[in-house]
Amino acid sequence: MVEVDSYKHWLEGWVAHDGTHLTFGRMPLLGAELLPCGELDDIEPDEQRVHEASGNEGISLERAYRRAALVLWPQSQALRNLATSGIECAVR
């Protein structure tokens, strides 16, 4: 039996400082971008789903975590940050 961990972190549900909802979509979040580093280690998931084994696939376990974040970047870097997050963020 082999255990494989796969992680995806992203930011979504954008709200500006004045309460305006922004439509950036999902923006990938790299582990090194989280401060303090390791802050989300060993926290309890908000949601957990178990998918039973079927055919050649084994059991899979999905955990979802929802947290609030304060995102800061210089205004001069806004377009660059959105563009490097993918076409969906840049176009919106």
C-alpha positions in Angstrom: 0.0 0.0 0.0 1.3 3.4 -0.9 0.2 6.8 0.4 0.4 9.7 -2.0 -0.2 13.3 -0.8 -1.2 15.9 -3.3 -1.8 19.5 -2.3 -3.4 22.4 -4.1 -3.6 25.9 -2.5 -5.3 28.9 -4.0 -6.9 32.2 -3.1 -10.4 33.0 -4.2 -13.5 35.0 -3.0 -11.7 38.3 -3.4 -12.9 41.4 -1.4 -11.2 44.8 -1.6 -10.6 46.9 1.5 -13.7 48.9 0.8 -15.9 45.8 0.6 -16.1 45.6 -3.2 -16.1 42.0 -4.5 -13.4 41.4 -7.1 -13.5 38.8 -9.9 -10.0 37.6 -10.0 -11.0 34.0 -9.8 -8.7 31.4 -8.3 -5.1 32.5 -7.8 -2.5 29.8 -7.0 -0.8 30.1 -3.6 2.7 28.8 -3.3 3.9 27.4 0.0 6.6 30.0 0.3 4.1 32.8 -0.1 2.3 32.0 3.2 3.6 33.9 6.3 4.4 32.6 8.8 5.7 29.5 6.9 3.9 26.4 8.0 1.0 28.3 9.6 -1.6 25.9 8.1 0.2 22.7 9.2 -1.7 20.4 11.6 -5.0 22.2 11.4 -8.4 20.5 11.3 -10.2 20.3 7.9 -13.5 22.1 7.4 -14.7 19.3 5.2 -13.5 15.7 4.6 -14.7 13.2 1.9 -13.8 9.6 1.5 -14.2 7.9 -1.9 -14.4 4.1 -1.7 -12.2 1.9 -3.8 -13.5 1.1 -7.3 -11.9 -1.0 -10.0 -8.1 -0.4 -10.0 -8.4 2.8 -7.9 -7.8 2.6 -4.2 -9.5 4.6 -1.5 -9.1 8.4 -1.7 -9.5 11.0 1.0 -10.1 14.6 0.2 -9.8 17.4 2.8 -10.9 21.0 2.3 -9.7 23.9 4.3 -11.2 27.4 4.2 -9.4 30.3 5.8 -9.3 34.0 5.4 -6.2 35.8 4.2 -4.9 39.3 3.9 -3.2 39.7 0.6 -0.9 42.7 0.1 1.1 43.7 -3.0 2.4 47.0 -4.3 -0.1 48.6 -6.8 2.7 48.8 -9.3 2.9 44.9 -9.2 -0.8 44.2 -9.5 -0.9 43.4 -13.2 2.2 41.3 -13.0 0.8 39.3 -10.1 -2.5 38.7 -11.8 -0.8 37.8 -15.1 1.6 35.3 -13.5 -1.4 33.6 -11.8 -2.8 32.5 -15.2 -4.9 33.7 -18.0 -8.2 33.5 -16.0 -7.0 36.0 -13.4 -5.3 38.3 -15.9 -8.3 38.6 -18.2 -10.7 39.3 -15.3 
